[in-house]
Amino acid sequence: MINAENLEALDGISFVTDPSGTITAVGTTNWNAFASANDALELLDQSVVGQHLFKFISGQEVQAFLEKVMKRIAAGVHSRWAMEFRCDAPTCRWTMRQSITPVRMSGACVSLLFQSVELQSEQRPAIDLFDFRALTRIADQDPTLPAIAMCSWCQRVRHELSSGTEWVEAEDYYAAGGRSRVRISHSICDDCFKSVGGS
């Protein structure tokens, strides 16, 4: 079995779930450092262990896709799954690589190992669309705000342009007249759906 002590030896941010998605252990040092750096103290290790993964993942489409991937890995259809993704904060753009690997005992999947490793990061001027805590507060105060979809993997937003609906970078969204007083709906853009193995 993989426990928190084992996860401490891994690079990046790592955690383990049971096959159904309940978090059973995290690599505490890197996990807590990442949560603290992103002002997310409510996500420190003691707050997430024992919780279901989907409590921390927004968007039914995203959850359904990950559930499908996890079931396929647990059933042995895939030996593992990996992809690059963006994990943006208001003033930082991160590119990371996430993998999901089954942990087997006597041929049966007993847990799933998630590992995210930073590939690159860059500072940038603050972008309000990535201040999810503030956007949630605003949406709670005004449920009539328009909703926009944001891809959970590439962080682009779906926006109506003169040429039609397109998935664009946040900077292009603002340049085209987009605003920050919105509700974010997490989704998967067509490009990422294909690249992560959607069907």
Secondary structure, 3 states (H helix, E strand, C coil): CCCHHHHCCCCCEEEEECCCCEEEEECHHHHHHHHHHCCCHHHCHHHHCCCEHHHHCCCHHHHHHHHHHHHHHHCCCCCCEEEEEECCECCEEEEEEEEEEEEEECCEEEEEEEEEEEEEEEECCCCHHHCHHHHHHHHHHCCCCCEEEEECCCCCEEEEECCEEEEECHHHHHHCCCCCCCEEEEECCHHHHHHCCCC
